[in-house]
Amino acid sequence: MGSTAQSRISSGTRNAVLVSADASFRQRMRTALTDLRWQVREAAGGAETLACLDVSPAEAVVLDSWLPDLEIHEFVEEFRRVHPDVDLIMADASIGEGCAARGPRRNEVLLALRTAQATDDAIWKTAPELPGGGSSAGAERVDRESLAVRPAAAVIDRPRPENGRPAGSCENGLPEFVGTDPAMLEMSRRIRLVAPRMTSVLIEGPTGSGKELVSRAIHRLSPRSARKMVALNCAAIPEGLLEAELFGHTRGAFTGAVEGRVGRIEAAHGGTLFLDEIGEMPLALQAKLLRFLESGELQRVGNNESITVDVRVVAATHRPLARLVEEGSFRADLYYRLAVFMIRTPALRGREQDIEALTGHFLRQMSATSPAKQITAAARARLAAWSWPGNVRELEHVLERAWILAEDRPRIDFAEIELDEMD
């Protein structure tokens, strides 16, 4: 055990981090550990846990078998590498023990696990086999020492879906994305790989396929998640104003500039800058953006002083930038600077299982503000047969339109599925 961990033990301080997406489990576990005089912090996901330990170390971490943001085995591997002296205790037997380190007060944590589960009446399923035998009432009288040395996996048996994950999620997916298509799983894998780094990311994919959602997932899983993510759609701002919007400007820099303004790059200092539709950026401005990416310095319009800004840049486009480079409408040097790591968002066409899952997802969202509606088999078949040129965004809008057309009826039928068919 390292010197830091050793000093915590000698001081008598008991520090634990509870990691679970289940808030009720965290609350029960917190109560049980607090009763044993532990100081407790909570984390709902893997990235939050690592950030929490970076701020302040812990003697023990209690880990649930599913994380909403990171794949469990990847988290454990990273945890072993970064925090080898912290006692990692699994709440069930899904992947076994996490680390070689075993804290001197591990038995207290194991006892707290039993206590937390007992209060939920979901434990003692193997009561006759527990030390002391008898019914569950007898099991509650088992002495503390016997409980403390019993393996955690033997008694922690909280109900879970068959695959160990909440309904609607997938083995390697992220909670932002609905679907189990291999292309979606690969996209999630690449997001998890690049998010912790400073690497520039280029997201390519058809309109409506979730490119901004990808950028937000990258930011959420990055060390910069506590700071801002600032987005700018390069196609939505007139060319004459885009430079000032991106780099900021001083008072009087141009007609109408009655006061100075911070640009989007500067506003994202310490966080993430998302440049959507980067392929629409004018060539002259591309050169200035490249200079910033290479130097980390910018000049506001109308000001000769340089400002140093620390941002992570994520760009997106529905037009392949490599083709634009060949055509001469996009700088090759900027392309290579942005496309250090590529992520492609898949089209919805042909992903029948994902269409089904997305339909259920959007209908559940709509039922939050009005009575729930079901969708008939005929309507589902019509959705599955469509080519979805507008991708996920088009599906969402079609379902919203169908919800309205169904009025007060509890079901959406074939007639309510109006598709944007071109003559």
Secondary structure as UniProt FT lines:
FT   HELIX           3..10
FT   TURN            11..12
FT   STRAND          15..19
FT   HELIX           23..35
FT   TURN            36..37
FT   STRAND          39..43
FT   HELIX           46..55
FT   STRAND          60..63
FT   HELIX           72..82
FT   TURN            84..85
FT   STRAND          87..90
FT   TURN            104..105
FT   HELIX           106..119
FT   TURN            120..121
FT   TURN            125..126
FT   HELIX           127..129
FT   TURN            131..132
FT   HELIX           136..139
FT   TURN            140..141
FT   HELIX           144..149
FT   HELIX           152..154
FT   TURN            162..163
FT   TURN            167..168
FT   TURN            171..172
FT   TURN            175..176
FT   HELIX           182..194
FT   TURN            195..196
FT   STRAND          201..204
FT   TURN            207..208
FT   HELIX           211..220
FT   TURN            223..226
FT   STRAND          229..233
FT   TURN            234..235
FT   HELIX           239..247
FT   STRAND          248..249
FT   TURN            251..252
FT   TURN            255..256
FT   STRAND          261..262
FT   HELIX           264..267
FT   TURN            268..270
FT   STRAND          272..276
FT   HELIX           278..280
FT   HELIX           283..295
FT   STRAND          297..299
FT   STRAND          306..308
FT   STRAND          312..317
FT   HELIX           321..327
FT   HELIX           332..338
FT   TURN            339..340
FT   STRAND          341..344
FT   TURN            349..350
FT   HELIX           352..366
FT   TURN            367..369
FT   STRAND          374..375
FT   HELIX           377..385
FT   TURN            389..390
FT   HELIX           391..405
FT   TURN            406..408
FT   STRAND          411..412
FT   HELIX           414..416
//
